[in-house]
Amino acid sequence: MSTRAVLVVLAAISLVSTGCPPPVAATPQSWPQYRYGPSRSGSSSASPVLNHSNIDLLTEKWSYGISTSVVAAPAVVDGVAYGSFYPNKVVALDATTGALRWTHSTTNLASWSPVVANGLVFVATESGSGPGEVSALDAATGAESWTFTAGVGMFAPAVVDGVVFVGARNKTLYALDASTGQTKWSFITGGLVASSPAIVGGVVYFSSFDRKVYALDAATGALRWSSIQLPGAPTDAAVSDGVLYVGSGTGGGQVSALDASTGQIKWIFTTGRGDFTSSSPAVAEGSVYFGGSDRKVYSVDATTGSLVWSFTTGASVSVPVAVIDGLVLAGSNDNRLYALDAATGSMNWSRDFGAPVVSPAVVVNGFVYVGANTMKLHALSLP
């Protein structure tokens, strides 16, 4: 992790080059966007408070619900948890107590994780018949700053260097100015863009229902490469150490590793059953972690694609796992959130929520935030 002095210098550079404050960096005190940060690795050294020896002491601190379901992971920044509640609510809650700060009603369905950057909360919505939207809300008040409308539905956005990157059902990936919502560029694929993009090293990586993964120049939208067709519509991609990892979200039972510079396949891991691997991969410490419809959580070697371990739950694992400090947090449709040893796959702890776990876990300052079909966002912490 960079030193404080380096962070100050980088912040100054970003302010000069973009004309607006830099985005919130993912730190142990924050989880500002879907799957932790723009690389979509789903991993962090997020909580020195939680570890193998005390994870089994987690208890529920608070829960929040508004008679609607929560299907997306929250963003947590500066002591506030921002969550999307289906069908049409965005809320800001005190991250420690669960007290309501503000609520905002969306025009369409609020199904995706918010992003917090530059004092704004960015939320994408979708509609079964009408256009989708991306809205920028004031993080302190929930007041709407701008709204961009396009396509039939928009998916979980990413925000990097003052630009919002978001996919849509009209087969398009958009790059929007984070301050104004104006379109900087757009790129059309051969299928709906239902994935949340990853942005690393000035390149945007995303998948499309045309069963390809794309790499675009983040500044211009120019195509760097597109992959061969994969077995099923790919999941969200994770990028780490020059390699892109993606699952076959609609069939094939595979996770593929692609060279992030060229799109060439490095290896393919197959579960052996042809099941879905709709749980987007997480990457940490040389391993790739994901779940599938075969009820299992997998760890495979990030370099070779060989199996390290698998753990069987009681139902399908359809949401992405999170990796924090040597623990894999995996939510299952068997109603449980599991904490597994990242090295061995042995179970350290699990909790039954009484309904399927429907969002990835978010870990900040010793708190674990997770959504379940209890129609609530749950916050767990040590006693």
Stockholm file with secondary structure:
# STOCKHOLM 1.0

chainA/1-383         MSTRAVLVVLAAISLVSTGCPPPVAATPQSWPQYRYGPSRSGSSSASPVLNHSNIDLLTEKWSYGISTSVVAAPAVVDGVAYGSFYPNKVVALDATTGALRWTHSTTNLASWSPVVANGLVFVATESGSGPGEVSALDAATGAESWTFTAGVGMFAPAVVDGVVFVGARNKTLYALDASTGQTKWSFITGGLVASSPAIVGGVVYFSSFDRKVYALDAATGALRWSSIQLPGAPTDAAVSDGVLYVGSGTGGGQVSALDASTGQIKWIFTTGRGDFTSSSPAVAEGSVYFGGSDRKVYSVDATTGSLVWSFTTGASVSVPVAVIDGLVLAGSNDNRLYALDAATGSMNWSRDFGAPVVSPAVVVNGFVYVGANTMKLHALSLP
#=GR chainA/1-383 SS CCCHHHHHHHHHHHHHHHSSCCCCCCCTTCBCBTTBSTTCCCEECCCTTCCTTTGGGCEEEEEECCSSBCCSCCEEETTEEEEEEBTTEEEEEETTTCCEEEEEECSSBCCSCCEEETTEEEEEEBCSSSCEEEEEEETTTCCEEEEEEESSBBCCCEEETTEEEEEBTTSEEEEEETTTCCEEEEEECSSCCCSCCEEETTEEEEECTTSCEEEEETTTCCEEEECCCCSSCBCCCEEETTEEEEEBTTSSCEEEEEETTTCCEEEEEECSSCCCCCSCCEEETTEEEEECTTSEEEEEETTTCCEEEEEECSSCCCSCCEEETTEEEEECTTSEEEEEETTTCCEEEEEECSSCBCSCCEEETTEEEEEETTTEEEEEECC
#=GC SS_cons         CCCHHHHHHHHHHHHHHHSSCCCCCCCTTCBCBTTBSTTCCCEECCCTTCCTTTGGGCEEEEEECCSSBCCSCCEEETTEEEEEEBTTEEEEEETTTCCEEEEEECSSBCCSCCEEETTEEEEEEBCSSSCEEEEEEETTTCCEEEEEEESSBBCCCEEETTEEEEEBTTSEEEEEETTTCCEEEEEECSSCCCSCCEEETTEEEEECTTSCEEEEETTTCCEEEECCCCSSCBCCCEEETTEEEEEBTTSSCEEEEEETTTCCEEEEEECSSCCCCCSCCEEETTEEEEECTTSEEEEEETTTCCEEEEEECSSCCCSCCEEETTEEEEECTTSEEEEEETTTCCEEEEEECSSCBCSCCEEETTEEEEEETTTEEEEEECC
//
